[in-house]
Structure formats: C-alpha cells, structure tokens
Amino acid sequence: WVAVKTANYTASAGEGVFCNTTGGSFTLTLPASPSLGDEVSFVDYAGTFDSNALTIGRNSQPIQGSASDLTVSVERAANTLVYVDGTQGWLLKTK
C-alpha cells in the first residue's frame, strides 16, 4: 500500500491506494502495460467518494469490457481490480 493520495496518481501493479477526495475529485490511473493477474486496490480514505467521486483512468485498457473510465461515487467504497486480457481488461475482483 502507498501513502494517502489526494491528487491524480498512476498506480503500479500490486499496489493498494488510499484515496482521499476531501479536497476534490481526482483520477487514479491504472498501469499502462498490465499482465494477466495484475491487481490494483483502492479505498475511500475519508468517506467522500459520494460528494467527490474518484475516477479510475483505464490507461487505454478496457474496464469490465468497456472503453470508458470508471467513476466511483459510493461512500467508503473499497475495490480491487484484476487484469484479465485486452478484451475485458480490468475486472472488479471485489465490490
């Protein structure tokens, strides 16, 4: 796990990120060249995703088969994404 982030940040495979959006929304960008089984986890550090959403930047890979970034707007959300392949991309491992 890395220290609490409060602004745009690019995660590395295997990282967990505490995201604090108290000061405003920002983007957590997924790794650019993921491999099968790579994981990235994130946690709503301050319980503010409902008022200041976190955007998960796909970094050219799909998220759940979609060519769109993921917006997380649920207070106290904690999720893990795991990379599968170029078709489905990053899938939610836990909700």
DSSP file (Angstrom, degrees, kcal/mol; ACC not computed):
  #  RESIDUE AA STRUCTURE BP1 BP2  ACC     N-H-->O    O-->H-N    N-H-->O    O-->H-N    TCO  KAPPA ALPHA  PHI   PSI    X-CA   Y-CA   Z-CA
    1    1 A W              0   0    0      0, 0.0     2,-0.2     0, 0.0    16,-0.2   0.000 360.0 360.0 360.0 147.4    0.0    0.0    0.0
    2    2 A V  E     -a   17   0A   0     14,-2.4    16,-0.6     1,-0.2     3,-0.1  -0.666 360.0 -81.6-106.2 164.0    1.1    3.6   -0.7
    3    3 A A  E     -     0   0A   0     -2,-0.2    15,-0.2     1,-0.2    -1,-0.2  -0.131  67.7 -70.2 -58.3 159.8    0.6    6.7    1.3
    4    4 A V  E     -     0   0A   0     13,-0.1     2,-0.4    15,-0.1    15,-0.2  -0.270  52.0-147.6 -56.1 132.1   -2.7    8.5    1.1
    5    5 A K  E     +a   19   0A   0     13,-3.0    15,-3.0    -3,-0.1     4,-0.1  -0.863  24.9 173.0-106.7 140.1   -3.2   10.2   -2.3
    6    6 A T        +     0   0    0     -2,-0.4     2,-0.3    13,-0.2    -1,-0.1   0.290  67.1  36.6-125.1   4.2   -5.2   13.5   -2.7
    7    7 A A  S    S-     0   0    0      1,-0.1    19,-0.1    19,-0.1    13,-0.1  -0.906 107.1 -43.3-149.1 173.1   -4.5   14.2   -6.4
    8    8 A N        +     0   0    0     -2,-0.3     2,-0.3    17,-0.1    20,-0.2  -0.057  63.3 174.2 -45.2 136.5   -4.0   12.4   -9.7
    9    9 A Y  E     -g   28   0B   0     18,-2.1    20,-3.0    -4,-0.1     2,-0.6  -0.996  29.6-139.4-150.7 141.1   -1.9    9.3   -9.3
   10   10 A T  E     -g   29   0B   0     -2,-0.3    20,-0.2    18,-0.2     2,-0.1  -0.925  26.6-145.2-105.2 119.6   -0.8    6.4  -11.5
   11   11 A A        -     0   0    0     18,-2.7     2,-0.3    -2,-0.6     3,-0.0  -0.418   3.4-138.2 -80.7 154.8   -0.8    3.1   -9.7
   12   12 A S    >   -     0   0    0     -2,-0.1     3,-1.9    19,-0.1    -1,-0.0  -0.771  40.8 -80.7-104.1 156.9    1.6    0.3  -10.3
   13   13 A A  T 3  S+     0   0    0     -2,-0.3    27,-0.2     1,-0.3     3,-0.1  -0.310 117.8  23.0 -56.9 136.4    0.6   -3.4  -10.4
   14   14 A G  T 3  S+     0   0    0     25,-3.5    -1,-0.3     1,-0.3    26,-0.2   0.380  94.6 131.9  88.5  -3.5    0.2   -4.9   -7.0
   15   15 A E    <   -     0   0    0     -3,-1.9    26,-2.4    24,-0.4     2,-0.4  -0.503  44.6-154.2 -84.7 150.4   -0.4   -1.5   -5.3
   16   16 A G  E     - b   0  41A   0     24,-0.2   -14,-2.4    -2,-0.2     2,-0.5  -0.971  16.5-159.4-114.4 139.0   -3.2   -0.6   -2.9
   17   17 A V  E     -ab   2  42A   0     24,-2.0    26,-2.0    -2,-0.4     2,-0.7  -0.973  15.1-149.2-128.8 123.7   -4.1    3.1   -2.8
   18   18 A F  E     - b   0  43A   0    -16,-0.6   -13,-3.0    -2,-0.5     2,-0.5  -0.821  25.2-158.4 -84.6 118.4   -5.8    5.1    0.0
   19   19 A C  E     -ab   5  44A   0     24,-2.9    26,-1.8    -2,-0.7     2,-0.7  -0.897  11.5-169.1-109.8 120.7   -7.7    7.8   -1.9
   20   20 A N        +     0   0    0    -15,-3.0     3,-0.4    -2,-0.5    24,-0.1  -0.901  11.9 171.5-110.9 103.7   -8.8   11.0   -0.1
   21   21 A T    >   +     0   0    0     -2,-0.7     3,-1.3     1,-0.2    -1,-0.1   0.123  43.6 114.8 -98.2  20.8  -11.2   13.1   -2.2
   22   22 A T  T 3  S+     0   0    0      1,-0.3    -1,-0.2    29,-0.0     3,-0.1   0.892  81.6  45.1 -55.2 -40.8  -12.0   15.6    0.6
   23   23 A G  T 3  S-     0   0    0     -3,-0.4    -1,-0.3     1,-0.3     2,-0.2   0.478 132.2 -60.7 -84.4  -2.9  -10.3   18.4   -1.4
   24   24 A G    <   -     0   0    0     -3,-1.3    -1,-0.3    28,-0.1    28,-0.1  -0.619  66.5 -56.2 139.4 161.7  -12.0   17.4   -4.7
   25   25 A S        +     0   0    0     -2,-0.2     2,-0.3    26,-0.1    29,-0.2  -0.270  53.8 169.4 -64.6 151.0  -12.3   14.7   -7.2
   26   26 A F  E     - h   0  54B   0     27,-0.7    29,-2.4    26,-0.1     2,-0.5  -0.938  30.5-101.9-153.3 177.8   -9.2   13.2   -8.9
   27   27 A T  E     - h   0  55B   0     -2,-0.3   -18,-2.1    27,-0.2     2,-0.7  -0.908  12.7-160.3-114.5 130.5   -8.1   10.3  -11.1
   28   28 A L  E     -gh   9  56B   0     27,-3.0    29,-2.0    -2,-0.5     2,-0.4  -0.945  24.3-151.4-101.1 113.4   -6.4    7.1  -10.1
   29   29 A T  E     -gh  10  57B   0    -20,-3.0   -18,-2.7    -2,-0.7    29,-0.2  -0.726   7.0-131.2 -94.4 133.8   -4.8    5.8  -13.4
   30   30 A L        -     0   0    0     27,-2.8   -18,-0.1    -2,-0.4    31,-0.1  -0.363  42.4 -75.9 -76.3 159.5   -4.3    2.1  -13.9
   31   31 A P        -     0   0    0      0, 0.0    -1,-0.2     0, 0.0   -19,-0.1  -0.204  36.8-133.9 -57.5 147.2   -0.9    0.7  -15.1
   32   32 A A  S    S+     0   0    0      1,-0.2    -2,-0.1    -3,-0.1   -20,-0.0   0.830  95.6  30.0 -74.4 -35.1   -0.2    1.2  -18.8
   33   33 A S  S    S+     0   0    0     28,-0.0    -1,-0.2     2,-0.0    26,-0.0  -0.595  81.7 179.8-128.0  70.1    1.0   -2.3  -19.7
   34   34 A P        -     0   0    0      0, 0.0     2,-0.3     0, 0.0     3,-0.0  -0.280  13.9-146.4 -74.2 158.7   -0.7   -4.7  -17.4
   35   35 A S    >   -     0   0    0      1,-0.1     3,-2.5    50,-0.0    48,-0.3  -0.837  40.5 -70.8-118.0 158.6   -0.2   -8.5  -17.4
   36   36 A L  T 3  S+     0   0    0     -2,-0.3    48,-0.2     1,-0.3    -1,-0.1  -0.219 121.3  16.4 -48.7 126.6   -2.6  -11.3  -16.6
   37   37 A G  T 3  S+     0   0    0     46,-2.9    -1,-0.3     1,-0.3    47,-0.1   0.315  84.3 146.1  90.3  -8.2   -3.4  -11.3  -12.9
   38   38 A D    <   -     0   0    0     -3,-2.5    45,-2.7    45,-0.2     2,-0.3  -0.359  31.1-160.6 -59.6 142.1   -2.1   -7.8  -12.1
   39   39 A E  E     - C   0  82A   0     43,-0.2   -25,-3.5    51,-0.1   -24,-0.4  -0.950  19.9-174.0-129.1 148.6   -4.2   -6.2   -9.3
   40   40 A V  E     - C   0  81A   0     41,-2.1    41,-2.9    -2,-0.3     2,-0.3  -0.984  12.2-166.7-136.9 129.4   -4.8   -2.6   -8.1
   41   41 A S  E     -bC  16  80A   0    -26,-2.4   -24,-2.0    -2,-0.4     2,-0.3  -0.840   4.4-174.7-113.9 152.8   -6.8   -1.9   -5.0
   42   42 A F  E     -bC  17  79A   0     37,-2.5    37,-2.1    -2,-0.3     2,-0.4  -0.995   6.3-163.1-146.9 152.0   -8.3    1.4   -3.7
   43   43 A V  E     -bC  18  78A   0    -26,-2.0   -24,-2.9    -2,-0.3     2,-1.4  -0.991  30.1-118.1-135.5 139.7  -10.1    2.5   -0.6
   44   44 A D  E     -b   19   0A   0     33,-2.4     3,-0.5    -2,-0.4   -24,-0.2  -0.660  33.7-170.1 -75.6  94.5  -12.2    5.7    0.1
   45   45 A Y  S    S+     0   0    0    -26,-1.8   -25,-0.2    -2,-1.4    -1,-0.2   0.853  78.3  24.8 -57.4 -43.4   -9.9    7.0    2.9
   46   46 A A  S    S-     0   0    0    -27,-0.6    -1,-0.2    -3,-0.1   -26,-0.1   0.346 104.9-111.0-111.2   5.2  -12.2    9.8    4.1
   47   47 A G  S    S+     0   0    0     -3,-0.5    28,-0.1    30,-0.1     3,-0.1   0.890  82.8 119.0  68.5  38.5  -15.7    8.6    3.1
   48   48 A T    >>  +     0   0    0      1,-0.1     4,-3.1     4,-0.1     3,-0.9   0.290  27.9 104.3-121.6   9.5  -16.1   11.3    0.5
   49   49 A F  T 34 S+     0   0    0      1,-0.2    26,-0.2    25,-0.2    -1,-0.1   0.806  79.2  61.9 -61.7 -26.3  -16.5    9.5   -2.8
   50   50 A D  T 34 S+     0   0    0      1,-0.2    -1,-0.2     2,-0.1     3,-0.2   0.817 117.2  27.4 -70.0 -29.3  -20.2   10.3   -2.7
   51   51 A S  T <4 S+     0   0    0     -3,-0.9     2,-0.4     1,-0.3    -2,-0.2   0.747 136.9  27.7-101.2 -29.5  -19.6   14.0   -2.8
   52   52 A N  S  < S-     0   0    0     -4,-3.1    -1,-0.3   -28,-0.1   -26,-0.1  -0.825  88.7-147.4-133.3  92.3  -16.2   14.0   -4.7
   53   53 A A        -     0   0    0     -2,-0.4   -27,-0.7    -3,-0.2     2,-0.5  -0.135   6.2-129.7 -63.4 152.1  -16.1   10.9   -6.9
   54   54 A L  E     -hI  26  72B   0     18,-2.2    18,-3.4   -29,-0.2     2,-0.5  -0.884  18.0-148.8 -98.2 132.7  -12.9    9.0   -7.7
   55   55 A T  E     -hI  27  71B   0    -29,-2.4   -27,-3.0    -2,-0.5     2,-0.8  -0.891   2.6-148.9-101.5 132.0  -12.3    8.4  -11.4
   56   56 A I  E     -hI  28  70B   0     14,-3.8    14,-2.1    -2,-0.5     2,-0.4  -0.892  16.9-145.2 -98.4 109.8  -10.4    5.2  -12.4
   57   57 A G  E     -h   29   0B   0    -29,-2.0   -27,-2.8    -2,-0.8    12,-0.1  -0.631   1.9-151.3 -79.7 125.9   -8.5    6.0  -15.5
   58   58 A R    >   -     0   0    0     -2,-0.4     3,-1.7   -29,-0.2    -1,-0.1   0.682  16.5-144.7 -75.6 -18.9   -8.3    3.0  -17.8
   59   59 A N  T 3  S-     0   0    0      1,-0.3    -1,-0.1   -26,-0.0    -2,-0.0   0.897  72.0 -49.5  54.1  46.4   -5.0    4.0  -19.4
   60   60 A S  T 3  S+     0   0    0      1,-0.2    -1,-0.3     7,-0.0   -28,-0.1   0.275 119.5 104.0  77.8  -4.2   -6.1    2.6  -22.9
   61   61 A Q  S <  S-     0   0    0     -3,-1.7    -1,-0.2     1,-0.1   -31,-0.1  -0.785  76.8-105.8-100.1 149.4   -7.2   -0.8  -21.5
   62   62 A P        -     0   0    0      0, 0.0    28,-2.5     0, 0.0     2,-0.5  -0.297  20.2-143.2 -67.3 156.8  -10.9   -1.7  -21.0
   63   63 A I  B >  S-Ed  66  90A   0      3,-2.3     3,-1.7     5,-0.2     5,-0.2  -0.983  85.6 -17.5-120.0 116.5  -12.6   -1.8  -17.6
   64   64 A Q  T 3  S-     0   0    0     26,-3.1    25,-0.2    -2,-0.5    27,-0.1   0.867 129.5 -54.0  53.3  40.5  -15.1   -4.5  -17.4
   65   65 A G  T 3  S+     0   0    0     23,-2.4     2,-0.4     1,-0.2    -1,-0.3   0.449 114.5 116.9  80.0   1.1  -15.1   -4.7  -21.2
   66   66 A S  B <   -E   63   0A   0     -3,-1.7    -3,-2.3    22,-0.3     2,-0.8  -0.837  64.7-140.6-108.3 139.6  -15.9   -1.0  -21.7
   67   67 A A  S    S+     0   0    0     -2,-0.4     2,-0.3    -5,-0.2    -3,-0.1  -0.245  75.9  95.7 -87.1  46.1  -13.7    1.6  -23.3
   68   68 A S  S    S-     0   0    0     -2,-0.8    -5,-0.2    -5,-0.2    -2,-0.2  -0.968  79.4-107.4-134.7 149.5  -14.7    4.1  -20.6
   69   69 A D        -     0   0    0     -2,-0.3     2,-0.5     1,-0.1   -12,-0.2  -0.311  38.5-116.3 -66.6 161.1  -13.1    5.2  -17.4
   70   70 A L  E     -I   56   0B   0    -14,-2.1   -14,-3.8     2,-0.0     2,-0.5  -0.888  19.7-153.4-105.6 129.9  -14.8    4.1  -14.2
   71   71 A T  E     -I   55   0B   0     -2,-0.5     2,-0.6   -16,-0.2   -16,-0.2  -0.909   5.2-161.5-103.7 126.7  -16.4    6.6  -11.8
   72   72 A V  E     +I   54   0B   0    -18,-3.4   -18,-2.2    -2,-0.5     5,-0.0  -0.926  24.4 156.1-110.3 112.4  -16.6    5.5   -8.2
   73   73 A S        +     0   0    0     -2,-0.6     2,-0.6   -20,-0.2    -1,-0.1   0.016  33.0 113.8-127.1  27.2  -19.2    7.6   -6.2
   74   74 A V  S >  S-     0   0    0    -25,-0.0     3,-1.8   -24,-0.0   -25,-0.2  -0.900  71.3-114.9-104.5 121.7  -20.1    5.3   -3.3
   75   75 A E  T 3  S+     0   0    0     -2,-0.6    -2,-0.1     1,-0.3   -27,-0.0  -0.278  97.7   7.6 -55.0 133.3  -19.1    6.5    0.1
   76   76 A R  T 3  S+     0   0    0      1,-0.2    -1,-0.3   -33,-0.0   -31,-0.0   0.668  88.0 170.0  66.5  21.9  -16.5    4.1    1.7
   77   77 A A    <   -     0   0    0     -3,-1.8   -33,-2.4   -34,-0.1     2,-0.3  -0.336  12.4-176.7 -60.7 143.0  -16.0    2.1   -1.4
   78   78 A A  E     +C   43   0A   0    -35,-0.2     2,-0.3    17,-0.2   -35,-0.2  -0.940  13.2 164.5-143.2 119.6  -13.1   -0.4   -1.4
   79   79 A N  E     -C   42   0A   0    -37,-2.1   -37,-2.5    -2,-0.3     2,-0.4  -0.921  28.8-149.1-138.1 158.1  -12.4   -2.3   -4.5
   80   80 A T  E     -CF  41  94A   0     14,-0.7    13,-3.8    -2,-0.3    14,-1.1  -1.000  13.4-159.4-126.5 131.6   -9.8   -4.5   -6.2
   81   81 A L  E     -CF  40  92A   0    -41,-2.9   -41,-2.1    -2,-0.4     2,-0.4  -0.908   5.7-164.2-107.6 137.7   -9.4   -4.6  -10.0
   82   82 A V  E     -CF  39  91A   0      9,-2.8     9,-2.9    -2,-0.4     2,-0.4  -0.976  18.6-126.0-123.4 137.4   -7.6   -7.5  -11.6
   83   83 A Y  E     + F   0  90A   0    -45,-2.7   -46,-2.9    -2,-0.4     7,-0.2  -0.670  32.9 164.8 -87.2 132.3   -6.4   -7.5  -15.2
   84   84 A V  E     -     0   0A   0      5,-2.8     2,-0.3     1,-0.4    -1,-0.2   0.809  54.1 -49.6-107.7 -62.6   -7.5  -10.4  -17.5
   85   85 A D  E  >  - F   0  89A   0      4,-0.5     4,-2.1   -23,-0.1    -1,-0.4  -0.937  59.1 -77.4-165.6-178.5   -6.9   -9.5  -21.2
   86   86 A G  T  4 S+     0   0    0     -2,-0.3     4,-0.1     1,-0.2    -3,-0.0   0.625 121.5  53.0 -71.6 -13.6   -7.3   -6.9  -23.9
   87   87 A T  T  4 S+     0   0    0      2,-0.1    -1,-0.2   -26,-0.1     0, 0.0   0.931 127.3  15.2 -86.1 -53.6  -11.0   -7.7  -24.4
   88   88 A Q  T  4 S-     0   0    0      1,-0.2   -23,-2.4   -24,-0.1   -24,-0.5   0.729  89.1-179.1 -92.3 -26.1  -12.4   -7.5  -20.9
   89   89 A G  E  <  + F   0  85A   0     -4,-2.1    -5,-2.8   -25,-0.2    -4,-0.5  -0.453  55.4  14.2  69.1-126.1   -9.4   -5.6  -19.4
   90   90 A W  E    S-dF  63  83A   0    -28,-2.5   -26,-3.1    -2,-0.3     2,-0.4  -0.737  71.2-168.0 -89.2 126.8   -9.7   -4.8  -15.7
   91   91 A L  E     - F   0  82A   0     -9,-2.9    -9,-2.8    -2,-0.5     2,-0.4  -0.896  29.3-107.0-115.3 146.1  -12.5   -6.7  -13.8
   92   92 A L  E     - F   0  81A   0     -2,-0.4   -11,-0.3   -11,-0.2     3,-0.1  -0.571  30.5-176.5 -70.2 123.0  -13.8   -5.9  -10.4
   93   93 A K  E    S+     0   0A   0    -13,-3.8     2,-0.3    -2,-0.4    -1,-0.2   0.837  72.4  13.7 -87.2 -38.8  -12.5   -8.7   -8.1
   94   94 A T  E       F   0  80A   0    -14,-1.1   -14,-0.7     1,-0.1    -1,-0.3  -0.953 360.0 360.0-134.5 154.1  -14.3   -7.4   -5.0
   95   95 A K              0   0    0     -2,-0.3   -17,-0.2   -16,-0.1   -16,-0.1   0.325 360.0 360.0-124.5 360.0  -17.1   -4.9   -4.6
